[in-house]
């Protein structure tokens, strides 16, 4: 069985490959992503685990959703995604857990992921990985404060916010308790 460490090692390698494919130096990528060169270097060598915010910045530079990036380090998923086979990624530092319920797949434009934010978690994304992507965010449990293009939305259990993503977003859990939500993404 693959471990989280295996995933992080493969992810580090893929991030290094993406930079090299574009012919960028670490300094060039650092300038584009707004991340220090040393952080990028350590990330590409799998010396540190990426945070959700860091991955969001890199996805925006590379024009990929986080799901697409993570899918690139996994083998092609089967048509039926059993719960125990769904890839889970954790960012302990920010309090974010992400389950790829229905990962990206060639020929399909949609994907479904489940997010879990612990109380007090606050994750900003400076820009969308793919401008114009359609998102539907459905709160399954708890409360989510979601800011999209400067407009704040207070979502509670059962609420669904749908939009096209063009600018910054911020996912914040004001509590009490954890918030669990589903994200449906449709690429343009």
N, C-alpha and C positions, 0 to 999 in steps of 0.2 A: 504494500500500500504506500502511496506517495505521501510524504510529510509536508508540513508547512515550510520547512527548511528547503526541501527540494523545489517547491514552487518559487520561493524567493530567489534561489540560485538560478533557476531557469528565467525568471523575470529579470534579474540583473543582467543576464546574458542577452536577453532580447532587447533591453533598453540600450545596451552598448551597441548591439547590431544596428538598431534604428539610427543611432547617431552616426555610426560609420557609413551606413548606406547613403546618408545625406552628405557625407564628406565634411561633417562639422567637427571642430575641435571641442574639447570640454569648455573652453572659454566662450566659444560661439553659442553653444547650447545654454550655458549659464546665463548669458546676456538675454537670450530669447525667452527662457523660462523664468528668469528672476530668482534663480537658485544658485547658491555658491558653487564654484568649481569643485571645491573639496568635497562637498556633500554629494555632488554628481559622481565624482570619482569613487568615493566610498560605496555609493549605491551600486554602481556598475561592477564593483568587485565583490558585491554581496556582503560587505562589512557592516552595513546598516540595513534596517528594514524600512521601506518607504512608508510615509504617512499617506492618508487619503488626500490631503492637500497637495503634497508633493507629486503624487501620481496624477492628480487632476491637472497640475501645471504641465507636466510632461505630456499627458494625453492631448492637451490643447495645442502644444507645439507640434506634436506628431499627427494631429487631426484624427484621433481615434477616441472612441469611448473607452472607459475603463474596462468594460466587459470585453471589447474587442482585443484590447491589449492582453488581458488575462487569458482570453481564449487562444491567443497566439502561442502561449506557453503550455497549452494542454492539447491533447489529441482531439480530433473531431468528435463532438458529442453525439451520442445516439439519438434517435428520434424520441424515445421515451426517456425522460430524465427522472430516474428514481431519486427520492429524497436523500437517501444515504450516499448517492454518487454525485450530488451537486457540490460544486467547488465552493468552499467557504474561505474567505480571506478576512483577517482581523488586523486592525490597526489599534493595538492596545493603548498607545499613547493618546490618541484622540477619542477613544471609546466608541469606535465604529466597527461593526461586523457586517460583512456583505456576502450574501449567498447568491450565486448565479443559478437561478431557478430554471431559466430557459436561455442558455448562452447564445451569442451570435453564431450564425451558421451560414455558409455560402448559399446564396439564393433567397435568403430570408431577410426582411428589413427590420423585423421586430425582435425584441428580447425582453425578458422579465428578470428582475432581480429583487431580492428582499434586503432591506436595510434594517439594522438595529443600532440605535444610538443610546448610550447610557445617559442617565440624567446629567445635565450640565454640558454635554458634548456640544461643540460648536465647530462646524467645518465649512470654511469659505472656499469657493472656487472662483478664481479671477475671471475666467472666460470659459465658454463651452468648448468641449473637445471637438465637436462637429456643429458649427453654427447652423441654426435652423432645425435641429433635430426636435422631434415631437416627444414630449414626456407626459405621462399620466402618473401622478403620485397619489397613492391610496393608503391612508393611515389605517392600519389593522388594529393597533393597540397603542394607547398613550396619546401624547400631544406633540406635534411638530410645528416649529416656527420656521417657515420656509420663505426666504426672500428671493424673488426672481426679478432681475432687472430693476432693483431698487424698491420694489413693492413687496411689503411684508404680508404674509398670509398665516393665520393661526389655524392650523388644521387639527381636528380631533378625530377620535375613532369613527370610522365610516366615511369621513370626508375624502373627496378626491379633487385634486387640482390638476388641470391640464393646460398645457401651454407649448409654445415653440420657444426653444432656448436660443437667445441671441447674445446675452450678456452674462454678468456675474450672478452667482447663486450662493445662498448660504443656508445650510441645514443646521438648526439649533434645537436642542431638546431642553425646554425650560422646566421639565418635570411636572409633577412628581413621577418618579420611576422611569423606566426605559420606554422608548418609543420604537414600535415595529411598523414598517411600511413596505409597500410594494411599489416598484418603479417599472413602468412599461415604457420602453424606448422604441421609437420608430424613426429610422434614419430617413433623411430627405431623399 
